[in-house]
Amino acid sequence: MRVMERAYQHLLVDLSDRVAIIRLNRPEVLNALNLALVDELVDTLERLDRDDAVRCIVLTGNERAFAAGADIMEMAEAGVVEMKRRNQFRVWDRIRWITKPIIAAVNGYALGGGCELAMACDLIIAGENARFGQPEVNLGVMPGAGGTQRLTRLVGKARALEILLTGDPITAEEAYRIGLVNRVVPTEACLDEALRLARRIAEKPPMAVRLIKEAVYKALDTTLQDGMEYERNCFYLLFATEDKAEGMRAFLEKRRPSFKGR
């Protein structure tokens, strides 16, 4: 494993087998998401997205917390003018445009902004001790980084409203049952399972992976007919890649393909 040669204030970043591992690193406050951490995280995601040595990204915290929520100290005394001026959620919108798959490995608390951050990832592996929730209602506010929108799309209106209106956390098993996470594993195996999945994806042709991700998110934002048209155009586009030729040739020759990302 190679440590990425860059100074980070709130993150630890490593690279192993074409997979970048980002660890949120504010353990003294259960990885609460302050403005500086989110800015650094999104800048790092965009940099890794441009790095040809990286094919998949794993985002994690520690065994106590993925991220326990937003840093309330930064908002407790703020008024509407200050919050509008700060426009703190603008940076979150940039996560949507990361082209490489992001897998969240979640142990412990993923509450409020932490739950929203996990949902902003493409896949979620949860440890048995993970707890997900949107407790903003208990503070007199509501989610602002996608909690009402992504949660509803993932689990449906009824379950989303129950989670949002009560503010009660749910267990990893419940999150799996309602479709919020991909799988639940023992706490100590969570990061390893996320890395195993990331390495499988990293073996696939990068352009096909990118266009599959784009097409799936297109399905959330458009009609079936427009989505089908988008899918077909992506399918045709891949016939211009060297990896398509390699994949089909390897299949016919009964060997393992070697994808180059071209």
Backbone bond lengths (Angstrom), bond angles and torsions (degrees), N, CA, C in turn:
res aa  C-N    CA-C-N  psi(-1)  N-CA   C-N-CA  omega(-1)  CA-C   N-CA-C  phi
1 M - - - 1.460 - - 1.525 108.85 -
2 R 1.313 116.92 134.61 1.458 121.83 -178.63 1.516 109.78 -111.23
3 V 1.334 116.15 127.95 1.459 120.64 174.95 1.524 107.91 -75.61
4 M 1.325 115.96 130.43 1.458 120.37 179.19 1.521 109.13 -66.08
5 E 1.321 117.19 130.40 1.462 122.37 -173.58 1.529 110.23 -82.24
6 R 1.330 113.87 84.84 1.451 120.85 -179.53 1.516 108.26 -164.33
7 A 1.318 116.96 146.66 1.454 120.14 -179.82 1.522 110.00 -85.33
8 Y 1.336 115.93 127.66 1.456 121.27 178.73 1.516 108.90 -121.13
9 Q 1.317 115.93 143.02 1.456 121.07 178.80 1.520 111.46 -89.92
10 H 1.335 116.71 -41.13 1.460 120.74 -173.06 1.526 113.32 -125.79
11 L 1.320 118.01 10.90 1.454 121.51 -177.28 1.522 110.56 -132.74
12 L 1.337 115.38 155.47 1.457 122.94 165.13 1.523 106.11 -118.93
13 V 1.328 118.33 129.28 1.458 121.54 -173.88 1.523 109.82 -130.38
14 D 1.334 116.15 126.30 1.455 123.13 178.63 1.526 109.61 -127.78
15 L 1.327 115.63 162.30 1.464 121.59 175.82 1.515 109.26 -131.50
16 S 1.326 116.36 127.33 1.457 121.80 -180.00 1.521 109.62 -147.69
17 D 1.328 116.63 125.33 1.470 122.08 176.30 1.525 111.79 52.73
18 R 1.342 116.45 45.80 1.470 123.63 176.65 1.523 112.91 67.84
19 V 1.330 115.65 14.13 1.467 120.98 176.90 1.523 108.92 -116.20
20 A 1.322 116.51 124.36 1.458 121.20 174.40 1.520 109.28 -89.18
21 I 1.324 116.71 135.75 1.460 122.80 179.23 1.524 107.88 -114.92
22 I 1.314 116.19 118.71 1.466 121.77 177.34 1.526 108.12 -109.58
23 R 1.323 115.73 122.77 1.471 120.51 176.54 1.525 109.09 -110.36
24 L 1.320 116.22 123.39 1.454 119.94 171.80 1.527 107.89 -65.79
25 N 1.331 116.89 135.81 1.462 119.24 -168.19 1.530 111.92 -135.50
26 R 1.351 114.54 63.77 1.474 121.48 167.51 1.535 107.69 -127.44
27 P 1.324 117.16 60.53 1.476 119.61 -171.69 1.518 113.71 -61.44
28 E 1.334 117.67 -26.26 1.463 120.16 -177.66 1.527 112.53 -66.87
29 V 1.346 117.28 -19.71 1.480 121.39 177.94 1.526 110.28 -125.22
30 L 1.333 116.37 30.95 1.464 122.39 178.28 1.529 111.74 53.81
31 N 1.340 115.21 39.28 1.472 122.24 177.40 1.530 112.72 58.84
32 A 1.321 117.17 33.99 1.461 120.39 175.59 1.529 109.29 -56.30
33 L 1.321 115.64 140.36 1.459 121.61 -171.77 1.526 110.22 -90.52
34 N 1.329 116.24 97.13 1.456 118.39 172.60 1.525 109.91 -89.92
35 L 1.315 116.47 174.51 1.467 120.62 -175.78 1.517 111.33 -61.39
36 A 1.323 116.90 -40.45 1.460 120.34 -177.47 1.525 111.24 -65.31
37 L 1.335 117.07 -41.29 1.467 119.83 179.49 1.526 110.84 -63.72
38 V 1.324 117.53 -47.17 1.464 120.26 -177.41 1.523 110.41 -63.73
39 D 1.329 117.46 -42.70 1.472 120.41 177.18 1.526 110.72 -58.73
40 E 1.332 116.72 -46.27 1.452 121.24 -179.15 1.527 111.04 -65.07
41 L 1.329 116.11 -40.57 1.462 120.24 179.74 1.521 111.45 -62.63
42 V 1.320 117.39 -48.86 1.464 120.00 -177.09 1.525 110.81 -66.69
43 D 1.320 117.80 -40.25 1.470 120.45 175.79 1.528 110.34 -59.61
44 T 1.335 116.44 -41.10 1.467 120.75 -179.80 1.527 111.20 -67.74
45 L 1.316 117.20 -42.69 1.466 120.13 177.08 1.523 110.76 -58.79
46 E 1.319 117.77 -43.23 1.464 121.00 -179.45 1.526 110.83 -66.93
47 R 1.322 117.31 -37.43 1.468 120.07 177.99 1.525 110.54 -66.23
48 L 1.331 117.05 -43.86 1.457 120.23 178.53 1.523 111.31 -66.02
49 D 1.318 116.80 -31.90 1.463 120.73 178.24 1.526 111.05 -63.93
50 R 1.324 116.68 -27.97 1.471 120.94 179.65 1.523 112.66 -89.01
51 D 1.314 117.84 -7.27 1.466 123.13 -173.98 1.526 109.50 -90.03
52 D 1.322 117.42 115.64 1.467 121.53 -178.53 1.523 112.76 -66.63
53 A 1.335 117.77 -17.75 1.461 120.58 178.32 1.524 111.72 -76.26
54 V 1.331 116.91 -11.30 1.464 122.06 -177.80 1.523 109.54 -109.22
55 R 1.323 115.91 129.21 1.464 120.23 177.51 1.522 113.47 -117.30
56 C 1.315 117.42 -16.10 1.454 121.43 178.12 1.525 107.70 -154.10
57 I 1.336 116.63 154.18 1.458 122.15 -175.91 1.523 109.22 -127.00
58 V 1.321 116.43 134.40 1.468 122.46 173.46 1.518 107.68 -113.21
59 L 1.321 115.84 129.40 1.461 122.73 179.04 1.521 108.74 -114.58
60 T 1.329 117.19 128.79 1.452 120.39 -176.54 1.517 110.52 -147.37
61 G 1.333 115.60 175.61 1.451 122.15 175.34 1.511 109.04 -123.74
62 N 1.335 116.80 -116.49 1.455 121.37 173.65 1.527 108.25 -137.41
63 E 1.322 118.01 -175.40 1.468 119.78 -174.57 1.525 112.79 -69.11
64 R 1.324 117.96 -22.81 1.469 120.70 179.33 1.517 112.35 -83.73
65 A 1.333 116.04 -33.99 1.462 118.17 -175.24 1.520 111.33 -159.08
66 F 1.315 115.03 132.76 1.464 120.67 163.00 1.524 106.97 -70.14
67 A 1.314 116.69 -62.91 1.464 123.08 169.12 1.519 106.67 -160.87
68 A 1.339 116.07 124.26 1.458 120.13 -172.75 1.520 113.21 -80.31
69 G 1.323 117.38 0.39 1.458 120.64 177.24 1.507 111.73 133.88
70 A 1.316 115.73 -172.26 1.458 120.53 176.46 1.522 109.51 -72.07
71 D 1.322 115.97 157.51 1.454 121.65 177.02 1.533 107.83 -79.50
72 I 1.327 116.55 101.48 1.465 121.43 -174.37 1.529 111.51 -63.74
73 M 1.329 117.27 -26.71 1.464 120.22 178.90 1.530 111.32 -57.62
74 E 1.316 117.34 -30.58 1.463 120.40 -178.27 1.524 112.58 -78.97
75 M 1.317 117.21 -14.34 1.461 119.74 -174.78 1.523 114.52 -117.50
76 A 1.320 117.33 -15.59 1.464 120.61 -169.96 1.524 113.15 -57.00
77 E 1.327 117.78 -37.44 1.465 121.14 -176.65 1.523 112.97 -104.04
78 A 1.326 118.09 3.61 1.464 121.13 -176.10 1.520 111.29 -79.59
79 G 1.336 115.87 143.99 1.452 121.81 174.41 1.519 110.49 -103.65
80 V 1.338 115.50 -178.92 1.455 119.78 -174.91 1.523 111.60 -64.27
81 V 1.328 118.34 -38.51 1.460 120.38 -179.87 1.517 110.65 -64.20
82 E 1.343 116.04 -44.28 1.452 120.16 178.69 1.528 111.15 -62.70
83 M 1.339 117.58 -42.65 1.457 120.24 -178.97 1.519 111.61 -67.11
84 K 1.322 117.06 -39.24 1.472 119.78 176.47 1.528 110.43 -65.83
85 R 1.311 116.52 -40.74 1.457 119.59 179.63 1.524 111.04 -65.47
86 R 1.336 114.68 -41.01 1.464 119.82 -178.73 1.517 110.74 -66.26
87 N 1.331 117.28 -38.67 1.473 122.91 179.04 1.525 110.70 46.81
88 Q 1.331 115.57 52.29 1.457 120.41 -170.25 1.520 114.46 -68.61
89 F 1.315 117.42 -17.74 1.464 118.67 -177.88 1.526 113.09 -87.21
90 R 1.318 117.00 -8.63 1.463 119.87 179.96 1.528 111.05 -58.16
91 V 1.328 115.68 -41.22 1.458 119.48 -178.04 1.528 111.03 -65.11
92 W 1.356 117.34 -31.08 1.468 120.11 178.69 1.525 111.61 -62.84
93 D 1.332 116.48 -32.81 1.467 119.82 -177.64 1.524 111.78 -61.38
94 R 1.321 116.93 -25.79 1.463 120.45 -178.40 1.529 112.59 -69.92
95 I 1.344 116.90 -22.20 1.469 119.08 178.69 1.529 110.46 -62.65
96 R 1.319 115.94 -33.36 1.468 120.98 -178.63 1.519 112.18 -58.60
97 W 1.329 118.01 -25.59 1.463 120.98 -173.36 1.521 112.94 -100.83
98 I 1.338 118.00 8.59 1.462 119.97 172.10 1.528 107.70 -69.41
99 T 1.321 116.68 126.10 1.469 119.73 -173.14 1.523 113.01 -84.65
100 K 1.321 118.17 -22.84 1.464 120.67 -177.96 1.530 109.96 -87.83
101 P 1.319 117.65 146.79 1.467 119.92 179.78 1.526 111.83 -61.30
102 I 1.320 115.73 138.55 1.466 122.52 176.42 1.524 107.62 -118.47
103 I 1.327 116.30 124.94 1.463 122.22 179.04 1.511 108.19 -110.98
104 A 1.332 116.98 124.59 1.460 121.52 175.17 1.520 108.87 -89.26
105 A 1.333 116.84 127.78 1.460 122.91 172.77 1.520 106.37 -106.13
106 V 1.326 116.37 106.40 1.466 121.32 -167.48 1.525 111.46 -111.29
107 N 1.319 115.68 115.84 1.457 122.96 167.33 1.523 108.53 -116.98
108 G 1.311 116.49 151.82 1.447 120.16 175.86 1.518 112.20 67.03
109 Y 1.327 115.22 -145.93 1.460 120.95 -172.45 1.528 112.33 -77.21
110 A 1.330 114.96 131.18 1.469 122.64 168.11 1.518 105.24 -132.46
111 L 1.325 115.15 81.02 1.457 121.61 -171.60 1.524 110.54 -117.01
112 G 1.325 116.40 148.40 1.457 120.41 177.31 1.516 111.44 55.96
113 G 1.325 116.22 -121.59 1.460 120.19 178.31 1.515 112.96 -60.17
114 G 1.338 117.53 -27.77 1.463 120.24 176.56 1.514 112.01 -67.24
115 C 1.333 116.73 -40.20 1.460 120.91 175.70 1.527 110.07 -67.31
116 E 1.326 116.20 -40.75 1.466 120.13 178.28 1.523 110.98 -63.74
117 L 1.326 117.06 -38.10 1.462 119.93 178.25 1.524 110.90 -66.08
118 A 1.335 117.05 -42.46 1.466 119.56 177.22 1.520 110.87 -61.27
119 M 1.345 116.87 -41.55 1.464 120.27 179.77 1.525 112.16 -69.42
120 A 1.324 117.61 -24.28 1.460 120.43 176.77 1.525 111.49 -72.79
121 C 1.341 116.62 -17.24 1.464 120.56 174.45 1.527 109.18 -76.98
122 D 1.313 116.32 169.43 1.464 120.58 -175.56 1.525 112.90 -86.73
123 L 1.312 117.30 -32.33 1.452 123.32 -179.36 1.521 108.14 -139.14
124 I 1.335 116.87 151.29 1.460 120.69 179.66 1.526 109.47 -130.90
125 I 1.331 115.97 122.82 1.458 122.77 169.97 1.522 106.63 -105.06
126 A 1.319 117.30 125.03 1.461 121.16 -176.20 1.516 111.23 -112.63
127 G 1.316 115.88 135.93 1.451 120.88 168.93 1.514 109.59 -76.24
128 E 1.328 116.50 159.23 1.466 120.58 -176.83 1.525 112.82 -61.09
129 N 1.326 117.97 -23.26 1.458 120.47 -178.29 1.532 112.60 -91.91
130 A 1.321 117.92 4.75 1.469 120.71 -177.28 1.529 110.69 -68.89
131 R 1.323 114.91 145.01 1.462 122.06 175.68 1.530 108.04 -133.62
132 F 1.324 115.39 125.08 1.458 121.86 -177.71 1.528 109.42 -111.34
133 G 1.312 116.93 145.58 1.450 118.83 176.63 1.516 112.73 -179.34
134 Q 1.328 114.77 164.51 1.469 123.00 176.71 1.531 107.48 -125.61
135 P 1.341 117.71 83.36 1.467 120.67 -173.76 1.529 114.37 -87.60
136 E 1.329 117.86 16.04 1.466 119.88 -175.63 1.525 113.16 -57.33
137 V 1.328 117.12 -32.61 1.464 120.39 -179.07 1.526 111.27 -59.00
138 N 1.315 117.40 -29.09 1.461 121.14 179.16 1.523 112.80 -69.73
139 L 1.339 116.11 -15.62 1.466 121.54 179.02 1.521 111.36 -103.39
140 G 1.329 116.81 5.49 1.455 119.95 179.84 1.508 114.36 83.65
141 V 1.331 117.12 13.34 1.469 121.04 179.24 1.532 109.10 -129.74
142 M 1.311 116.93 -161.14 1.458 122.70 179.76 1.522 108.47 -146.63
143 P 1.326 118.28 168.11 1.462 119.71 177.31 1.522 111.59 -60.29
144 G 1.337 115.93 149.09 1.453 120.23 178.46 1.510 113.90 -132.84
145 A 1.353 117.18 -1.36 1.461 120.54 -178.31 1.525 110.89 -116.11
146 G 1.336 116.39 30.26 1.458 119.87 175.38 1.512 114.99 109.73
147 G 1.321 117.74 1.72 1.459 119.36 -175.67 1.513 114.58 -60.02
148 T 1.327 117.87 -41.54 1.470 119.12 179.73 1.519 111.67 -76.38
149 Q 1.321 116.76 -29.65 1.459 120.61 -173.65 1.528 112.57 -86.03
150 R 1.321 117.31 -52.77 1.462 119.43 -178.59 1.518 111.60 -69.64
151 L 1.334 116.93 -40.42 1.462 118.98 -178.74 1.520 110.71 -61.74
152 T 1.325 117.75 -42.11 1.468 120.95 179.47 1.521 111.07 -63.25
153 R 1.327 116.99 -41.56 1.468 120.30 179.05 1.523 111.77 -66.14
154 L 1.320 117.11 -32.56 1.460 120.55 -176.59 1.523 113.32 -81.90
155 V 1.344 117.58 -40.10 1.471 119.11 -171.03 1.519 113.54 -119.61
156 G 1.340 117.98 -5.30 1.452 120.65 179.93 1.521 112.62 93.48
157 K 1.324 115.71 162.62 1.462 122.36 -173.15 1.527 113.12 -60.68
158 A 1.340 117.27 -49.33 1.464 120.28 -172.24 1.524 111.91 -63.15
159 R 1.328 117.01 -49.58 1.468 119.78 -178.36 1.527 110.31 -68.92
160 A 1.338 117.60 -37.41 1.463 120.00 178.80 1.524 110.40 -61.67
161 L 1.329 116.92 -46.59 1.459 119.94 -179.20 1.528 111.88 -62.93
162 E 1.311 117.17 -38.96 1.462 119.70 178.77 1.523 110.99 -62.42
163 I 1.331 116.21 -45.12 1.465 120.78 179.83 1.527 110.79 -65.58
164 L 1.334 116.62 -42.57 1.465 121.33 -176.11 1.527 112.27 -73.61
165 L 1.330 117.76 -39.39 1.459 120.66 -174.76 1.529 113.49 -80.99
166 T 1.327 117.34 -28.54 1.469 119.52 177.65 1.528 111.61 -88.74
167 G 1.335 116.25 -29.98 1.456 119.80 -174.22 1.514 113.32 75.13
168 D 1.341 117.22 4.41 1.462 120.78 -177.17 1.527 111.09 -76.28
169 P 1.328 118.06 137.78 1.476 120.08 176.17 1.521 110.80 -75.55
170 I 1.314 114.88 159.23 1.459 120.86 175.32 1.524 109.13 -121.45
171 T 1.327 115.78 155.62 1.460 121.20 -179.14 1.526 110.82 -77.14
172 A 1.308 114.72 167.94 1.463 120.16 176.29 1.523 110.84 -60.78
173 E 1.330 117.57 -41.42 1.463 120.25 -179.57 1.523 111.20 -64.09
174 E 1.337 116.92 -40.89 1.453 119.57 177.23 1.528 110.46 -66.07
175 A 1.328 117.17 -39.57 1.467 120.85 178.13 1.527 110.68 -61.09
176 Y 1.330 116.46 -37.20 1.458 120.20 176.77 1.523 111.19 -69.10
177 R 1.315 116.35 -41.39 1.466 120.84 -176.87 1.529 111.39 -62.85
178 I 1.320 117.75 -35.92 1.468 120.49 -177.47 1.526 112.99 -94.06
179 G 1.333 117.17 2.02 1.459 119.69 173.92 1.510 115.85 90.21
180 L 1.335 116.96 15.92 1.465 120.00 179.22 1.517 111.82 -79.33
181 V 1.331 117.51 -33.20 1.469 121.50 -179.21 1.523 110.09 -122.95
182 N 1.323 115.24 160.16 1.464 120.55 -177.67 1.521 112.76 -79.82
183 R 1.336 115.76 -40.25 1.462 118.85 179.59 1.522 109.24 -161.88
184 V 1.336 115.08 160.90 1.454 122.35 177.82 1.525 108.05 -119.92
185 V 1.329 115.66 133.88 1.464 121.50 -177.56 1.527 108.34 -134.40
186 P 1.328 117.91 165.41 1.468 118.88 174.99 1.529 110.91 -53.67
187 T 1.312 115.33 144.87 1.467 120.97 -175.36 1.519 112.10 -51.49
188 E 1.313 116.63 -45.84 1.467 120.44 -176.12 1.532 112.57 -70.26
189 A 1.330 117.62 -15.11 1.472 121.30 -178.69 1.523 112.76 -100.77
190 C 1.332 118.23 0.29 1.464 121.18 -171.18 1.526 112.44 -60.61
191 L 1.323 117.16 -52.56 1.468 119.52 -178.33 1.523 110.91 -65.07
192 D 1.326 117.78 -41.47 1.471 120.72 179.31 1.521 111.06 -60.80
193 E 1.337 117.32 -40.07 1.466 120.33 179.40 1.528 110.72 -66.87
194 A 1.337 116.53 -40.44 1.468 119.69 177.19 1.521 110.75 -63.99
195 L 1.316 117.32 -40.10 1.468 120.69 178.66 1.520 110.96 -67.61
196 R 1.329 117.20 -38.51 1.464 119.99 177.73 1.525 110.09 -59.78
197 L 1.316 116.51 -45.77 1.457 120.77 178.74 1.523 110.96 -65.44
198 A 1.323 116.69 -42.18 1.469 120.39 -179.99 1.525 111.43 -62.21
199 R 1.315 117.18 -39.53 1.467 119.78 -179.82 1.527 111.68 -69.16
200 R 1.325 116.85 -33.62 1.469 119.39 174.41 1.530 110.38 -62.28
201 I 1.322 115.55 -44.79 1.467 119.57 179.37 1.515 110.62 -66.38
202 A 1.337 116.94 -37.71 1.464 121.27 -178.49 1.523 112.51 -64.49
203 E 1.328 117.22 -19.35 1.462 120.84 177.50 1.526 112.37 -79.41
204 K 1.314 117.22 -15.30 1.464 121.34 -176.15 1.527 110.55 -81.94
205 P 1.337 117.34 163.83 1.466 120.20 179.98 1.528 111.08 -66.06
206 P 1.325 118.55 122.07 1.471 121.21 -171.99 1.525 114.93 -58.44
207 M 1.325 118.37 -38.57 1.467 118.66 -178.03 1.522 110.83 -70.02
208 A 1.318 117.61 -37.65 1.463 119.93 176.58 1.529 110.15 -64.52
209 V 1.329 116.91 -42.35 1.470 120.81 177.67 1.526 110.09 -59.53
210 R 1.325 115.78 -45.31 1.472 119.99 -178.96 1.529 111.56 -61.20
211 L 1.327 116.63 -45.75 1.458 119.26 -177.01 1.528 112.33 -72.38
212 I 1.325 117.41 -31.64 1.474 119.73 173.87 1.523 109.89 -61.96
213 K 1.332 116.34 -46.24 1.469 119.92 178.39 1.523 110.67 -59.88
214 E 1.322 116.95 -45.88 1.467 120.60 179.97 1.528 110.89 -60.30
215 A 1.328 116.91 -43.12 1.462 120.45 -176.33 1.532 111.26 -68.02
216 V 1.329 117.21 -37.76 1.468 119.74 178.97 1.526 110.17 -64.45
217 Y 1.324 118.00 -44.08 1.461 119.40 179.00 1.526 111.68 -69.68
218 K 1.321 116.37 -29.38 1.464 119.18 173.99 1.527 110.40 -61.30
219 A 1.333 116.16 -35.98 1.465 120.45 -179.70 1.529 112.15 -61.43
220 L 1.333 116.91 -27.22 1.460 120.61 -179.90 1.520 112.69 -79.37
221 D 1.332 116.48 -16.20 1.464 120.70 -170.15 1.520 114.47 -116.01
222 T 1.331 117.93 3.71 1.459 118.40 -172.18 1.518 110.53 -147.35
223 T 1.322 115.95 179.72 1.458 120.69 176.75 1.522 110.84 -77.89
224 L 1.329 115.83 164.28 1.464 119.84 177.63 1.520 110.74 -59.54
225 Q 1.318 118.36 -44.38 1.458 120.88 -177.28 1.525 111.65 -63.34
226 D 1.326 116.76 -45.74 1.464 119.59 179.04 1.521 110.77 -66.16
227 G 1.334 116.31 -36.68 1.448 119.57 177.65 1.521 112.31 -66.02
228 M 1.311 117.05 -39.66 1.469 120.61 176.83 1.522 111.04 -62.43
229 E 1.321 116.36 -41.61 1.467 120.18 178.82 1.530 109.84 -63.45
230 Y 1.318 116.28 -42.19 1.473 120.21 179.01 1.526 110.13 -63.09
231 E 1.334 116.83 -44.22 1.459 121.11 179.19 1.527 111.44 -58.48
232 R 1.318 116.69 -46.04 1.465 119.93 -177.64 1.517 111.82 -64.90
233 N 1.331 116.81 -39.10 1.460 119.41 178.48 1.528 111.00 -65.23
234 C 1.335 116.71 -37.66 1.464 119.69 175.35 1.527 110.79 -64.73
235 F 1.315 116.06 -41.71 1.471 120.94 177.35 1.528 110.65 -57.44
236 Y 1.313 116.97 -48.42 1.468 120.53 -179.81 1.522 111.10 -63.45
237 L 1.339 117.12 -39.70 1.455 121.25 -178.22 1.523 111.96 -59.19
238 L 1.322 116.98 -35.17 1.460 120.40 -178.11 1.526 112.76 -67.82
239 F 1.315 117.62 -15.82 1.465 120.13 176.60 1.522 112.12 -73.61
240 A 1.320 117.42 -5.11 1.462 121.23 175.04 1.525 111.95 -93.63
241 T 1.346 118.15 -0.59 1.463 120.50 -174.75 1.526 111.66 -96.48
242 E 1.344 115.22 150.26 1.456 120.67 174.10 1.533 110.65 -67.00
243 D 1.325 116.86 -31.83 1.463 119.66 -179.44 1.522 112.00 -65.55
244 K 1.349 117.68 -32.59 1.466 119.60 175.42 1.525 109.85 -62.58
245 A 1.340 116.10 -45.43 1.466 119.73 179.67 1.525 110.93 -63.06
246 E 1.334 116.44 -41.87 1.454 120.72 179.62 1.521 111.18 -66.05
247 G 1.327 117.68 -42.93 1.456 120.69 -178.48 1.518 112.57 -62.72
248 M 1.321 116.34 -44.50 1.463 119.28 -178.69 1.527 111.63 -73.13
249 R 1.340 115.73 -36.00 1.465 118.99 177.63 1.527 110.36 -65.61
250 A 1.337 116.68 -42.77 1.465 120.48 179.29 1.531 111.15 -63.26
251 F 1.331 116.70 -38.44 1.466 120.37 177.43 1.522 110.61 -60.96
252 L 1.329 116.65 -46.46 1.468 120.65 -178.57 1.521 111.65 -68.32
253 E 1.336 116.54 -31.10 1.466 120.69 -179.31 1.524 112.67 -90.47
254 K 1.349 115.37 1.37 1.470 121.66 177.28 1.527 112.16 56.81
255 R 1.320 115.48 49.42 1.462 121.58 176.61 1.528 109.04 -135.68
256 R 1.313 115.22 169.78 1.463 120.33 179.59 1.531 109.12 -80.35
257 P 1.341 118.55 131.85 1.457 119.51 -179.37 1.525 112.15 -74.50
258 S 1.311 115.14 156.89 1.464 122.38 175.72 1.525 107.82 -121.67
259 F 1.306 116.12 99.88 1.471 120.84 -174.74 1.519 110.40 -88.59
260 K 1.323 116.23 134.07 1.454 123.15 -175.68 1.518 114.47 -107.44
261 G 1.310 116.70 -7.55 1.455 118.52 -178.03 1.515 113.17 79.66
262 R 1.323 116.11 26.93 1.462 120.20 179.81 1.536 109.16 -128.03
